[in-house]
Each structure stands twice: as C-alpha cells, then as structure tokens.
Amino acid sequence: QVQLVESGGGLVQPGGSLRLSCAGDGISLDAYTMGWYRRAPGKPREWVALITSSGTTDYPDSAKGRFTLSRDNAKNTVYLQMNSLEPEDTALYYCSCGTGTVSSYRIVYWGQGTQVTVST
C-alpha cells in the first residue's frame, strides 16, 4: 500500500518558519514529481510548490521567495521549508506525487495533510 506521510505542521507566529516533510511509504519518490498544495477554510485548493524528479522547482507568486521545496532521495522524502509565514498561509497542507511539470502535472497519490496555523 502506497502512502505519503506528511509531518511538521503546527502553530507558528507570524514571521516564523516551519518545515514540512513528506515521506514515501511503499513507493520510491525519486522518479516522481512531487507537489504541495493547501486548502484554507472556505477557499479552493491552492498549489504551493512543485519539484520534478530532476530537481527543478516551481512556485506560485504567493510562495516565491518564502517557500523552498527540496528532495532527499536517500531518505525518500521531500521537504517544504516555509519562511516569513503569514496568517494567510494558514491551511491544511497536502503532499502529492505524480508525473510531469507545472503545466502537465498529473497527480497519482495524495497524502492526508498536515495543518499549519499562523497566529499570535
């Protein structure tokens, strides 16, 4: 059974940082494009970051300069480093695994999500 296991969410103050992890269980992530999405209450799901199997990354404008997605194939894990967090970043963050690039990303698996709350 394939699972994507997210961790690292929590409560952080505005301006703070968090690092989310997504580990593959029953799947080798190195051949896949990995992406992070988020969903805030009352809002549609939003793409946050993507990294291809070759390590090319892409981000929406809302994440550029603040979020960094990386992968450690030896640990079968991807990491989303989030800095300068704002209350608007509060959401349930989901890891995904698939093929393609930003314009052609096809998701095969989803994780269960990890909650990020940015608040005083």
C-alpha positions in Angstrom: 0.0 0.0 0.0 1.4 3.4 -1.0 1.3 6.2 1.5 2.6 9.7 1.5 3.2 10.7 5.2 3.3 14.4 5.9 4.7 15.9 9.1 6.0 19.1 10.5 2.8 21.2 10.7 1.8 23.1 13.8 1.2 26.5 15.2 3.6 29.3 14.5 3.6 33.0 15.0 3.6 35.4 12.0 7.0 35.8 10.6 8.0 32.4 11.8 9.1 29.3 9.9 8.1 25.7 9.6 9.5 22.8 7.6 7.0 20.2 6.3 8.1 16.7 5.4 6.6 14.2 3.1 7.9 10.7 3.2 7.1 7.9 0.8 5.9 4.6 2.3 5.6 1.7 -0.2 6.8 3.9 -3.0 10.2 5.3 -4.2 9.7 9.0 -4.7 12.8 9.7 -6.7 11.2 9.1 -10.1 8.2 11.2 -9.4 7.3 14.9 -9.5 6.3 16.0 -6.0 4.0 18.8 -5.2 2.5 20.6 -2.2 -1.0 22.0 -2.1 -3.0 23.7 0.6 -6.6 24.3 1.4 -7.8 27.0 3.7 -11.3 27.0 5.1 -13.8 28.4 2.6 -11.2 28.6 -0.1 -10.3 26.4 -3.1 -7.3 24.2 -3.1 -4.1 26.1 -4.0 -0.9 24.9 -5.5 2.1 25.8 -3.3 5.2 24.2 -4.7 6.5 21.6 -7.1 9.7 19.7 -7.7 10.4 17.4 -10.6 12.4 14.2 -10.5 15.5 16.2 -11.8 15.2 18.8 -9.0 13.6 21.6 -11.0 11.3 23.6 -8.7 8.5 26.0 -9.4 6.2 28.1 -7.1 3.3 30.4 -7.4 3.9 34.1 -6.8 2.4 33.7 -3.3 5.2 31.3 -2.3 8.2 32.6 -4.3 11.0 33.9 -2.1 9.4 32.4 1.1 9.0 28.7 0.4 11.6 26.3 -0.7 10.9 22.7 -1.8 13.7 20.2 -1.8 14.1 16.4 -2.0 16.4 13.9 -0.3 16.1 10.8 -2.4 18.3 8.8 0.1 15.6 9.4 2.7 12.7 9.1 0.2 11.5 12.4 1.5 10.7 15.9 0.2 10.8 19.0 2.4 8.9 22.2 2.2 10.7 25.0 4.1 8.3 27.8 4.7 9.7 31.2 6.0 8.1 34.5 6.8 4.8 32.9 7.4 1.7 35.0 7.4 -1.8 34.3 8.8 -2.9 33.9 5.2 -0.7 30.8 5.0 -3.0 29.0 7.5 -4.3 25.9 5.8 -4.2 22.2 5.6 -1.1 21.3 3.5 -1.1 18.3 1.3 1.8 16.4 -0.3 1.2 14.9 -3.7 3.1 12.6 -6.0 2.8 12.4 -9.7 4.3 12.9 -13.2 5.0 15.9 -15.4 5.8 19.5 -14.7 3.7 22.5 -13.6 1.8 22.7 -16.9 1.3 19.0 -17.1 1.3 17.7 -13.5 -0.8 14.6 -13.1 -1.3 13.6 -9.5 -1.2 9.9 -8.7 -1.2 9.9 -4.9 -2.1 12.3 -2.2 -1.1 12.5 1.4 -3.5 13.0 4.3 -2.4 16.5 5.1 -0.8 18.4 7.9 -2.3 21.5 9.5 -0.4 24.8 9.5 -1.7 27.6 11.6 -0.1 31.0 11.7 -1.4 33.1 14.5 -0.4 35.1 17.5 
